Amino acid sequence: MCNFPKFLEHPVKQYQVRLYQPQDFSLWNTFISVAKNATFLFHRDFMEYHSDRFEDYSLLVLDGEKVVAVLPANRVGDTVYSHLGLTYGGLVLNQKAKLSSFISIFKSVLQFLNENSIDKLIVKTMPNFYLDYFSDELEYCLFIVKAKLNRRDSLSVIDLTKPYFISKTRKESIRRGEKNCLIIKEELNFDLFWNEILIPNLNTKHQVKPVHTVEEIIELQQKFPSNIRHFNVYHNEKIVAGTTVFSTNNVAHPQYISGNSDKNELGSLDYLYHYLITEVYNDKNFFDFGISNESQGTKINKGLLFWKESFGAKTVVQNFYEVATKNYSVLETVLI
């Protein structure tokens, strides 16, 4: 008769979790600088430009005196978001983090939230192509705690490490930009683009304002000059289009893009983006056009999607999850 080995449940380690405090500024940023799944958006200098709009509820997870994870987050009532003011989020880990330790870290975070009257955690995951290392620990744990997928956006991304194909229509428009003698300039004059192009267009088309005021984007660019760059397009010395690009180790992502009413006739936006993709950010692995979604991911702007795909972009999804913090106890029995 065979005697099969018995699997014993391993106790889940309990980590210390506490709220971020202003005196943790250097501690937080030092950890972010060596994390395996962080970008400059998680630096406190970036997060705090809009501190007046959000109730910060960022967390530090410690093993003794050592930080092992952080959660950029804000609170609204009984719900914590990771983070409404950021493009992506989730638990940020050090490069040596293992799945077994992450299970304990996530359990400790959910338990802390639950014990502090937080019923739900909303997680806006970071798309994998932004990562320096594989880091799907969170996705796995979200499955274990029965997180609800309540939104899914579709990003249009060019993989610059592989061949990609620009459509005939885009090529014609790029040539139009050349024939019209368009001039592209990288500069720090955000006011011109914001006031003459971006704000009027957003107001006319969507009745909204840019997420960043011109003063905020100038301040952020001064703090992150290598990550935030701006380009204007001129025709006969008059601005006709522009874009502000956020870049990380692997990805270039246009945060803002807009052109005047002559953009199709001049070919200004196509000419600008071809220049950015082939000359300015050709050392990156990916060019992320961002989403074409509306209505919480359930609708797609067909024309915008067509434009992005005609540059050779393919679809990558970004998931949004809702977690019931009371489910933290489920993670205690995962490791056997």
N, C-alpha and C positions, 0 to 999 in steps of 0.2 A: 504494500500500500504506500502510495507516494505522500510525503509530507510537504505540502506547499508552504512557502514562507508566508508569514502573516505581515500584512502592511499596517503599521501603526500610524495614527494621525500625528503629524508634527505640530507642536504648539506654535501658533502664530505670534511672532515677536511684536511687542507693543512699542511703538515709537512715540516720542514726545512731539506734539503738534501745538503750535501757538500762532497767534496773529502777528503779522508783520508790524513792526514799529519803526518810526523814523530813524532811530539809532541803529537799525539793522541795514541801513543803506549800503554800506561798504560790504557787509557780510553777504547780502543778497547778490550784489553785482559781481562779487568775486566768484560766487557759485555759478552764476549765469555764464560767466566767461569760460568755464571749463565743462559746462553741461553738454550732454550728447544730443539734446533735442531743444536747444534754445537759439533764438535769434535776438537781434538788437531791440526788437519790440518788447522783450521781457526786461530790459534794463529799466531801472527805476526812473531814470531821466526821461525815458520815453513814456512810461506808464503814468507819470505824475503830471504830464502837461495838461491832462483833463481831469485832475483830481477833484475839481469843483463840481464835476458832473456825476461822479460815482462815489458811493460809499465803499471805500477800499476794504476788502476782506481777504487779502492775500495771506497765505499760510506758509510757515516754515516747518519742515519736518526734520527732527533732529534725532541722532543716535548719540546720546550723551551730549557732548559739546559740538559735535560734527553735524553740519547740514548735509542731509542725504537727498532732499527733494524740496521743491518749492511749488506753490500753486498761485499763479497770478489770478486774482479773483476780485469780484465786487459783490455786494449784497443788496438785494431788493426784498424787503420783508422777510419771509421765511425761506427764501431761495438764494442760493449763491451761484454766480455765473463765472465761467472761466474764459475770458473776461469780456464783458459787453463792449469795451472800448478797444479791443484788439481783434485782429483778423483771424487769429487762431489761438489755441491755448491748451490747457491740460497740465498734468503734473510734469515738472521739469526734473530730469534725473542726471546724476553724474555718470561718467563714461563707463564706470565699472558696475553699474547697477545690474542685478540679475532678476529674473522673473520672480523667483521665490521671495526675494526681499521686497520687490515691488508689491506683491500681494499683501504683505504685512503693512507696507507704507500706505497703500490705498485703503486698507481696512482701518488703519489708525486715523486717516483723514476723514473718512465717512463717519466713524464713531465720534470724533471730535465735533463734527458738524451737527450730528444728531443730538449730542449732549448739550449743544448750544442753541437748541430750538431751530435748527435749519432742517427743513423737511426734504428739500430737493437740491440737487447739484446739477446744473446745466453745463455740459461740456461741449465746447466747440473744438473738435480735434484738429491737429496740425497735419496737413497733407504730407505723405511720406517723402515726397521729392524735396521738401525743405530740410530734411534731417541729414545730419552728418553720419549717423549710424542707424542701423535698424532699431526701431523702438515702438513695437506694437504691444507692449505690456499693458497699456491702458485699455486698448481695444479688447484684449482677452478678458481683463477684469470686469469691463463693462458688460460683457456677455455673462459672466458668472453672477453678477449682482442683478441680472435681468433688467438692465437699463433699456429704456424705451427710445428707439430711434424716432425723433420727432421732426427732423428736417434733414434734407440732403441737397447740397448745392452741387452744381456741375461747373468745374473750372476748365478753361481751355488753355492747354499748356503745350509748348513746343519743347521737345527733347532735343537739345542742341548737340548732344553727343551722337545722334543718329541722323541719317538723311531725312530731310523734310521737303515738302513740295509746295511751292507758292503757285496759286492759280493764275491762269492767263489774265483774268480781270485785274488781279492785284498787280501783276507785272506791268500792265498797261497804265495803271494809275501811278505807279512808281515812276515810269518814264514820263508821264505827264508832269510830275513834280520836277523832274530834271529839266524838261523843256521850258517850264515856267520860271526857271532859275531861282528856285526856292533856296533860302539860306537857313541852315540849322545852327543855332548857337546854344552852347551850354552856358548858363548864367545863373546868377543869384537874384535876378529881378522877378521875384514871385508876384509882386504887386501888379505888374502889367498883365500877366496871364490871369491872375485871380479876378481882377476888376474888369478887364475888357473881354475876356473869353469865358472863363469858368463860371463865375457867379451868374452872369446874364443867361448862359445856356441852361444851367441847372434850374434856375428860376422859371424860365420859359417852358422847359420840357417837363419838369417834375415838381415844380413849386417847392424846391428844397434848397438848402445852402450846403456848401462843402462841409464835410465832417470837421476839417481843420480850418480855422480862420487863417488869414494870411500871416498874422503875427505869430500864431502857433507853428505854422509850417516853417517860418523863418527861424524860429527858436530851435525847433527840432533839427533843422538842417545844420545849424551852427554846432549842435551837440553831436551830430552823427554825419559829418561831412562826406565820409566815404560810403555811407549807406543810402543817403538821400541826395539825389541829383535832379536837376531840372533843365529842360530843353525847350526852347521856343523856336518856332518856325516863322520866317519873315518872307514877305513878298513885296518887292518895291519898298523895303525898309519899314513896312507895317506888319505887326504881329498878326498871324492868321491861324495859328494853332500852337499847342504846347502840351507838355506832359511832365509830371513829376514821378520819378521812379524810385521805389524802395528796393534795395538789393541786399542779399545775404550772401553767405559763402557759396551757395549753390544756385540761387534763384534771382532773377531780375523780375520785378513786378511793378507795372505802371499803376500807381495809386490814383492818379488823376490824368485824364486825357480829354481834350476838347478842341474843337476847331470852329472857325467862324462859318457863316452861311455859304462861303465859297469853297469849302473843304473838298467837295467832290469834283468841282470844276478844276481846282488847282492841283488836286492829288496830295494835299498837304499831310494828312494823317498817314496815308500809306507810305509816302516818301519818308516821313519821320520814323515810322516803325521799322521799315526796312533798314534804315540807318542804325537804329538802336540794336536790332537783332543781329545784324551782320558785322557791325563795326565796333559799337560801344560795349555790348555785353556778350560778345562771342566767346569770352572766356568762361562764362557761366555754363552750368549743365542744363538749366531750364529757363525758359521765358514764360512767365505766368501771366496771361491776359486777365485772369480773374473770372468772375462769374458772369453769366448772362441771365441769371435767374431773377424772378420777381415772385411776389406772393409766398414768401417763406419757402422758396425752392420748388413750388408746385407748378410754376409757369416759366417759360423760357422766351426771351426776346429773340425771335427768329432771325431778324436782320442782323442783330449784334453777333449772334452765334455764327451766322454765315460769314461775316467779316473776319472773325477770329480764325475760323477753320480754313478760310481761304489763304491764310498765311502758313498753314501746315499744322495748326494746333490740334491736339487730340484731347479727349475728355478724361478728367480725373475728378473723382467725387470727394467732397468734404462732408463729414457726418456731424450731426448735432444730437447729443443724447441727454435724456432726462433720467437722473438716478434718484431713487428713494433712499435717503441716507440710512433709514432703519434697516436696510438690507446688508449692513456691514458685517453682520454675524455670519452670513453665508460664506464669507472668505475665510473663516476659521477652519473649515473642513476641506479646503481645496487640496492642500498638500497632504499626501498619504505616505 
